[in-house]
């Protein structure tokens, strides 16, 4: 009797009628924004399929839109500091992403740069270089037209100066005859001084007389002029 009642109970529990879903119908359409969101969700597999034409700006280089990431995971960077074996300040080089992240970025030695940015900087640099060269050539012509630079110094009866005339003194004396700042800059320096016989002095001028001076105005421009020590 117990077995029969258990079997009957099991059969009753096993064949429960499934619930009938309630369908709610409405003639009112869903808002346009909701419909569009639904269509987008279905079309993209609810986020599992990337949308066509939408840039996925994620990952290692997400913060640098349009970064020049090269094949093999290499990136293009502009050097902000000298790093031996990599480049000097201003150089545009390609390095591995690991070297960029672990060395250059951490030490603020470089910044990522795109091809278009590199081209723009190169163009600006070329324009500045041409202007500097033109200015140096113009200054050379003016110094050649200037003639002989005279510097007065006290000397003894034998012509020996009381204190020498250095390269710095010559440059400062020449600069007084031109607009302020024209002869300033690291590129402007006296290369050598020659005596009347054409020999290059290895020391300051120590006697009165006329000397030949070679002045560098630019890496590509030098000018010769005379200086008279009296």
C-alpha positions in Angstrom: 0.0 0.0 0.0 2.9 2.4 0.9 4.6 1.7 -2.5 1.4 2.4 -4.4 0.8 5.7 -2.7 4.5 6.7 -3.3 4.2 5.8 -7.0 1.0 7.7 -7.4 2.5 10.8 -5.7 5.6 10.6 -8.0 3.4 10.3 -11.1 1.3 13.3 -10.1 4.5 15.4 -9.4 6.1 14.4 -12.7 3.3 15.5 -15.0 2.5 19.0 -13.8 1.0 21.0 -16.6 3.3 23.7 -17.9 2.3 27.3 -17.3 0.8 29.2 -20.2 2.6 32.5 -20.8 0.6 35.6 -20.7 1.0 37.8 -23.8 0.4 41.5 -23.4 -0.4 43.3 -26.6 -0.3 47.0 -27.1 -1.0 49.2 -30.1 1.4 51.9 -28.8 4.9 51.7 -30.5 8.0 51.8 -28.4 9.9 55.1 -28.3 12.3 55.7 -31.1 15.3 55.7 -28.8 14.3 52.4 -27.3 13.7 50.9 -30.8 17.1 52.1 -32.0 18.8 50.7 -28.9 17.1 47.3 -29.4 18.2 47.2 -33.1 21.7 48.1 -32.2 21.9 45.5 -29.4 20.6 42.8 -31.7 22.9 43.8 -34.6 26.0 43.8 -32.4 25.2 40.6 -30.5 24.6 42.6 -27.4 28.2 43.9 -27.4 29.9 40.7 -28.6 30.3 41.9 -32.2 32.2 45.1 -33.0 30.3 47.7 -34.9 31.5 48.5 -38.4 33.2 51.8 -38.7 33.5 52.4 -34.9 37.1 52.8 -33.7 37.8 50.6 -30.8 40.2 52.9 -28.9 41.2 50.4 -26.2 44.4 48.8 -25.1 48.0 49.9 -24.6 47.9 53.0 -26.9 44.3 54.1 -26.3 45.4 57.5 -25.0 47.3 58.4 -28.1 44.7 58.6 -30.9 46.2 57.8 -34.3 49.5 56.8 -32.7 52.1 55.5 -35.1 52.1 51.9 -34.0 54.2 49.9 -36.4 54.2 46.3 -37.4 55.5 43.8 -34.8 54.2 45.9 -31.9 56.8 48.7 -32.4 55.9 52.3 -31.8 57.3 55.6 -33.1 58.5 58.1 -30.5 60.2 61.5 -30.3 63.2 61.7 -27.9 63.0 64.2 -25.1 66.3 63.1 -23.6 69.5 61.6 -24.8 69.4 57.8 -24.4 72.5 56.0 -25.5 71.8 53.5 -28.2 68.4 54.9 -28.9 68.6 58.6 -29.9 69.3 62.2 -29.1 66.9 65.0 -28.2 64.5 65.6 -31.0 65.2 62.4 -32.9 62.2 60.4 -34.1 62.8 56.7 -33.7 61.0 53.4 -33.7 61.3 51.2 -30.6 59.6 48.1 -29.2 56.4 48.7 -27.2 58.0 47.1 -24.1 61.0 49.4 -24.2 58.7 52.4 -24.7 56.5 51.4 -21.7 59.2 50.2 -19.3 62.0 52.7 -20.1 61.2 55.7 -22.2 57.8 56.5 -20.8 58.6 55.9 -17.2 61.7 58.2 -17.4 59.9 60.8 -19.5 62.6 60.3 -22.1 60.2 60.3 -25.1 56.7 60.8 -26.3 54.7 58.9 -28.9 54.4 60.8 -32.2 52.4 60.0 -35.3 53.7 60.2 -38.8 51.7 63.4 -39.5 53.1 65.0 -36.4 56.6 64.0 -37.3 56.2 65.4 -40.8 54.9 68.7 -39.5 57.8 69.0 -37.1 60.3 68.2 -39.8 58.8 70.8 -42.1 58.9 73.5 -39.3 62.5 72.5 -38.5 63.5 72.8 -42.2 61.9 76.3 -42.4 63.7 77.4 -39.2 67.0 76.0 -40.4 66.7 77.8 -43.7 66.0 81.1 -41.9 69.0 80.6 -39.6 71.3 79.9 -42.6 70.0 83.0 -44.5 70.5 85.1 -41.4 74.1 83.9 -41.1 74.9 84.6 -44.7 73.5 88.1 -44.4 75.5 88.7 -41.2 78.7 87.4 -43.0 78.2 90.0 -45.7 77.8 92.8 -43.2 80.9 91.8 -41.2 83.0 91.7 -44.5 81.7 95.2 -45.3 82.5 96.4 -41.8 86.3 96.2 -42.4 88.9 96.1 -39.7 87.9 95.9 -36.0 90.0 98.2 -33.8 90.7 97.4 -30.2 92.8 99.8 -28.0 95.0 98.3 -25.3 97.8 99.6 -23.1 101.2 98.3 -24.1 104.8 98.8 -23.1 107.6 100.3 -25.3 108.3 97.0 -26.9 104.7 96.5 -27.9 103.9 93.9 -25.3 100.3 94.3 -24.0 99.4 94.8 -20.4 97.0 91.9 -20.4 96.1 89.8 -23.4 93.2 90.0 -25.9 91.2 86.9 -25.8 88.7 85.4 -28.3 85.9 86.5 -26.0 87.2 90.1 -26.0 87.3 90.2 -29.8 83.7 88.8 -30.1 82.4 91.3 -27.5 84.1 94.2 -29.3 82.7 93.1 -32.7 79.2 92.7 -31.2 79.2 96.3 -30.0 79.1 97.4 -33.7 75.9 95.4 -34.5 72.4 95.3 -33.2 72.1 93.6 -29.8 71.7 89.9 -29.9 72.8 89.5 -33.5 76.1 87.9 -32.5 74.7 85.9 -29.6 74.1 82.1 -29.6 76.2 79.0 -29.2 77.0 78.8 -32.9 78.7 82.2 -32.9 82.3 81.9 -31.8 85.9 82.8 -32.8 87.4 79.7 -34.4 91.0 80.9 -34.5 93.3 84.0 -34.5 96.3 84.3 -36.9 99.3 86.5 -36.6 100.7 88.6 -39.5 102.7 85.6 -40.7 99.5 83.5 -40.9 100.4 81.2 -38.0 97.5 80.3 -35.7 97.9 81.6 -32.1 97.7 79.0 -29.4 97.1 81.7 -26.8 95.6 85.2 -26.4 97.0 88.1 -28.4 99.9 89.6 -26.4 101.3 92.2 -28.7 100.0 95.2 -30.7 99.6 94.6 -34.4 97.1 93.4 -36.9 95.6 89.9 -36.7 93.3 87.7 -38.8 90.2 86.3 -37.1 88.0 83.5 -38.3 84.5 83.7 -36.9 81.9 80.9 -37.1 78.3 82.2 -37.5 76.7 78.9 -38.4 77.7 75.3 -38.8 77.9 76.1 -42.6 79.0 79.7 -42.4 82.3 81.3 -41.4 83.7 84.8 -42.0 87.2 86.2 -41.9 88.0 89.7 -40.8 90.9 91.8 -39.5 91.4 93.1 -35.9 93.9 95.9 -35.2 95.3 95.9 -31.7 96.8 99.3 -30.9 
